[in-house]
Amino acid sequence: MRKKVVLACSKCNNRNYSTMKNASNAQERLEIKKFCKMCNEHTVHRETK
């Protein structure tokens, strides 16, 4: 089963993206480098609760 998660920028804490994650390995928080419109650069986006 897949779980919907929200990704927030690590620099400005803006919640910019939402994605799906496999729920079977949900021990770790997802970290993806994506473009932030507010920072105007590529930053690490982390999964929020």
C-alpha positions as CSV (number, residue, x, y, z in Angstrom):
1,M,0.0,0.0,0.0
2,R,1.3,3.5,-0.9
3,K,1.1,6.4,1.5
4,K,0.7,10.1,0.5
5,V,3.4,12.3,2.0
6,V,4.1,16.1,1.9
7,L,7.6,17.4,1.2
8,A,8.8,20.7,2.8
9,C,11.9,22.7,2.0
10,S,14.7,22.4,4.5
11,K,15.8,26.0,4.0
12,C,12.5,28.0,4.2
13,N,10.1,25.2,5.5
14,N,7.6,25.8,2.7
15,R,5.5,22.8,1.8
16,N,5.9,22.7,-1.9
17,Y,5.4,19.1,-3.1
18,S,3.3,16.0,-2.3
19,T,4.2,12.5,-3.5
20,M,3.5,8.9,-2.8
21,K,5.7,6.6,-0.7
22,N,5.8,2.8,-0.2
23,A,4.3,2.3,3.3
24,S,6.2,-1.0,4.0
25,N,9.5,0.8,4.6
26,A,8.2,3.8,6.5
27,Q,10.9,3.9,9.2
28,E,12.9,6.6,7.4
29,R,11.8,10.0,6.3
30,L,12.0,10.7,2.6
31,E,14.6,13.3,1.4
32,I,14.7,14.5,-2.2
33,K,16.5,17.4,-3.8
34,K,13.9,19.5,-5.6
35,F,13.5,23.1,-6.8
36,C,11.9,25.5,-4.3
37,K,10.1,28.5,-5.8
38,M,10.5,30.6,-2.7
39,C,14.3,30.1,-2.4
40,N,14.7,30.1,-6.2
41,E,17.2,27.2,-6.0
42,H,17.5,23.4,-5.6
43,T,17.3,22.4,-2.0
44,V,16.7,19.2,0.0
45,H,13.0,18.6,0.7
46,R,12.1,16.4,3.6
47,E,8.9,14.5,4.4
48,T,6.7,16.2,7.0
49,K,4.0,14.8,9.3
